[in-house]
Amino acid sequence: MSNEDPMSSQEFADYIQAMADQSPKEPFRPSVFYNRAGQLFEFLFEDEDYYAEWINPHLTVYKSFADNRVIGGEVTFVHDLIARTPNDG
């Protein structure tokens, strides 16, 4: 255990901002992330601020604050969906 004094909230925020400012800036690339433990796919098509809109227990979409376009989303309980999908061969 450390003997250092804990950071204040502002010190922590400043520390995180300084780390972000030092990180290399790479161009955005659309991405898909699979979380096996959470049984979900998360995907982002564009680098914009967004809000989440729940559609049903398996789908949440991410919409742009600027114009409400769908720019990503999350599909959950993937294994359950696959198990319920008929096998076509």
C-alpha positions, 0 to 999 in steps of 0.5 A: 500500500502506498504512503502517498496522499490520494489525488483530488478529483481535479488532480486525477482529471488533470493527470488523465488529460495530460496522458490523453494529450501525450498519446499519439493521434491516429486517424479513426478507423471503423471497428468491431469489438467482440467481448466473449464474456459479455456475449456482445459485439460493439461496432463504431462506423464514425468518430463522432459524439453519440448517444445510445438508443435501446431498441430491444434486449439484443440491440442498442444503436449509437446515434450521432448527436449532430444529426441522429444518424446511426454510427454504431451499436451493440448486439448483445447475447450473441450466443443466444441469438445464434442458438435460436437461428435456424441452421440452413446447412 
